Amino acid sequence: MGVMCGRFAVTTDPALLAEKIKAIDEATGTGASPDGPNYNVAPTTMVATVVTRHSEPDDQPTRRVRLMRWGLIPPWVKAGPDGTPGGKGPLLINARADKVATSPAFRASAKSKRCLVPMDGYYEWRVNRDPAPRRKAGKTPFYLYRSDGQPLFAAGLWSVWKPAPAAAPLLSCTIITTDAVGELAEIHDRMPLMLAESDWDAWLNPDAPLDQELLTHPRDARDTAQRQVSTLVNSVRNNGPELLEPVGPQLEQITVL
């Protein structure tokens, strides 16, 4: 199957998110702060992320909310003529959990630049079964979310990129994916690696090496619900609460253990 987690929804203001998770808000007032709810977050969009960083080399690291471009840019990517990241490779919006420690694009970030990407839920497209003869199978969009209304926190990696040594840095991130579990696998074979709050500190700790167990232990997919939504989400030009409305035959809430 193709790339998963290519769209998601975020309706929580970064300042409110920071207050909720006891973090420092470094997103508001940056000039690139999201302008209200985004029901159709697409690659290259600036998104709120959660990191833990030091202010001084020897102080206690603190949790912060920072804006980053979705689609990780490794530090070694050269700038194009217009000063933006060059290269014609695919956007690095997802990173496979089993590859992050060894992939040249992700291994440096996996060592000390790990983040969380909060979202209300994410969209996934299921390939339609039994297409008409000689017709290509279409895809049906679904919205996946926590049934209790709480946000999801996907494990991610981030990087700092500069077009020149003295230039302002561009922060960028990717969402880690893993094998889908339970009934979620009926929609797509991959899913974001969601972390429970009890794992956040270990994942974000900039002074600790990558904990491989966090990449491999059973997924935190409890109380995950899914519903079929409109194909309006297929176009990034559409962005409103109607994208989350259920359509078609509805699936009951599922619990993945």
RAFENDA-V461076 format. One line per field, one symbol per residue. phi: phi as a letter, one per 40 degrees, with the letter a starting at -180 (. if undefined). psi: psi as a letter, one per 20 degrees, with the letter a starting at -180 (. if undefined). burial: 1 if it has 16 or more other ideal C-beta (glycine too) atoms within 10 Angstrom, else 0. A space follows every 50 residues. Layout:
phi: ???
psi: ???
burial: ???
This chain:
phi: .ccbfcaabbbccdcccdccbfbccbccgcgbcdcgcbcacbdgccbcbb bbaccbdbcccbcbbbcacchcbddcccccdcgcdcgbcccccbbcdcbc cbcdcbcccccabbabbcacabbabccccfccdgbcccbbcbbbacccgc ccbccabbabbbcadccccbcaabbcbaccbfcccccacbacccbcdcbd ccccdccbcdcdcccbcdccbcfcbaacbccdccbcccaaccccccbgcc ccdbbbc
psi: raprliqrppipphghggghjlrpojgpjiijqpnaqoimprqiqpqprp rprqhqhjrpqqpqpqpqponpoqhipqqahjjrpaqjrqpmhqpphjih ihphhihghhgjmqrqoqqhrrqqpppqqmrqpjqppaqpqqpprpijiq qqopprqrrppphqhjrpqopqrqppqrpqqcihiigqiqqqoppqhiig ghgioiiqrpohhhiirpqmkqkprqqprqjhihpiipnriihipqqapq qqqqpp.
burial: 00011111111111001100101011100000110001111010111111 11000000000011111111111100100000001000001111101001 00101100110011111111111111000000000000011111110000 11111111101010000000111111110100010011011111100011 00110000010001100011100111111101100000100011000000 0001010
